[in-house]
Amino acid sequence: MEKLPYDVLEIILSRLPSKSLLRFKSVCKSWNATISGERFVGIHLQQSRQSSGNQDIFFWREKRGFKYESQVRVTEIPQHIQTKMRLEQLEHEQKLDPSVLCYCDGLALRRYGKLLHNQYVLCNLSTGTHVEFYCPYDEILYNSHQTVYAICYDPSINDYKVIIIDYKRYAVYYCRAMRWSEMRETPDEFLGGGLLIGKSVSLNGYLFFILKNEEDDCFGIKIFGFDSVNEKFKRFPEPTYVKRRGVFMYMTCVGGYLYLCFDNSRCQMIKVEGGGEKEEELVWFDFNGRPPNSERVECDMASTVQEDVNILSFRRIYRIKTGY
C-alpha cells in the first residue's frame, strides 16, 4: 500500500470518515504526515461536504418527559433511519447546559451553566473528541435571546472560528491558534435591542441570523450576515412579510440559497452562495413549494432513552429539490 502514487492515496483517504482516518494515521509515518497535513484537511473537509449532500444534524433535549426545542426540528424522518448519535459523555456532564448553542460540519458548541457561563466545550461528533476553552470577556451577554453563537470555517486560514455576538459587541475565537480576537463593536443597527432569533445558519464561511425588533405593536425583522474571513457584518434586504406578533420563523441554507420560512406555510429565498454577491443582486423571491427542513410540532421525534437529560442528534436524510 505504501507504493501507491501519492495522488491516488490522497483521493482514497479523502473519501474515508474521520474515525477511519484516525486509525490509518498509525499505519506508517508517511500516511500520518499526509492525514495530518493542512492541505489534506482542507481536501477532506470539501469532500465530506460534497458527499453529504443536503444532510444536516439537528439537536433537541428531553427532560423528564418534556421536550424543549434546541434547534429547528425536522419535518419527516424516513422509517429506515434508526441511528441515534449521542454527544460524548464528558467528565463534568452534569455541569453542562443541555442545549447545543450552534453547530457546523459536525462540530457542536456547548457551555457550562450560569455560574460558568463563559466556559465552553467544542465537541467533534465525528471523532468523539472535545476541547474546552474560556471567553475572557465578561462584558458580552450570555442570554439565549440576546446572543448569537456560531461556528464557521474560514478557508483563508484553513481553520474554524467560534463567534459570539450580542447587541453591542462581538468576539472571535480561533480554534487552531486557541486565542480570542479583541472585543469589537457591532453595527449601530443592533443598538435598538429586540430578540436574536434562533441559531445562526452557516454557508461556506458566511453566517446569517435574524434580529427581531418591536415596531408599532408588532415585530419587524432584519437579516444580517457575517463574513468569517474579514469578520465584518452585512445587512441583507428586508423580505416581504406581514408584520404581526407571534410569527414563527426560521432560516436554513440549501443549494446556495438562504431560506426564510414563516409559520411553516410561506417561504422566501435569496441567493447567497458564500455571501459575497453584489448588493443589487440580493433580491428575495417566493419559494413555491413545501418550506424546507422544519415544522414546529409538539412531538415530531420520539426518544426511547429514559435518562433525566439527554442530548441526541439525527442525521437528516430528508432532502428538498429547489430546481436550481
HELIX and SHEET records of a PDB file:
HELIX    1   1 TYR A    6  SER A   14  1                                   9    
HELIX    2   2 SER A   18  PHE A   24  1                                   7    
HELIX    3   3 LYS A   29  SER A   36  1                                   8    
HELIX    4   4 GLU A   38  SER A   51  1                                  14    
HELIX    5   5 GLU A   93  LYS A   95  5                                   3    
HELIX    6   6 LYS A  114  LEU A  116  5                                   3    
HELIX    7   7 ASP A  188  GLY A  192  5                                   5    
HELIX    8   8 GLU A  279  GLU A  281  5                                   3    
SHEET    1   A 4 PHE A  66  TYR A  68  0                                        
SHEET    2   A 4 ILE A  57  LYS A  63 -1                                        
SHEET    3   A 4 VAL A 309  ARG A 315 -1                                        
SHEET    4   A 4 MET A  85  ARG A  86 -1                                        
SHEET    1   B 4 CYS A 102  CYS A 104  0                                        
SHEET    2   B 4 LEU A 107  ARG A 111 -1                                        
SHEET    3   B 4 GLN A 119  ASN A 124 -1                                        
SHEET    4   B 4 THR A 129  TYR A 134 -1                                        
SHEET    1   C 4 VAL A 148  ASP A 154  0                                        
SHEET    2   C 4 ASP A 159  ILE A 165 -1                                        
SHEET    3   C 4 ARG A 169  TYR A 174 -1                                        
SHEET    4   C 4 ARG A 179  TRP A 180 -1                                        
SHEET    1   D 4 VAL A 148  ASP A 154  0                                        
SHEET    2   D 4 ASP A 159  ILE A 165 -1                                        
SHEET    3   D 4 ARG A 169  TYR A 174 -1                                        
SHEET    4   D 4 ARG A 184  GLU A 185 -1                                        
SHEET    1   E 4 LEU A 195  LEU A 203  0                                        
SHEET    2   E 4 TYR A 206  GLU A 215 -1                                        
SHEET    3   E 4 CYS A 218  ASP A 227 -1                                        
SHEET    4   E 4 LYS A 232  ARG A 235 -1                                        
SHEET    1   F 4 MET A 249  VAL A 254  0                                        
SHEET    2   F 4 TYR A 257  PHE A 262 -1                                        
SHEET    3   F 4 ARG A 266  LYS A 271 -1                                        
SHEET    4   F 4 PHE A 285  ASP A 286 -1                                        
END                                                                             
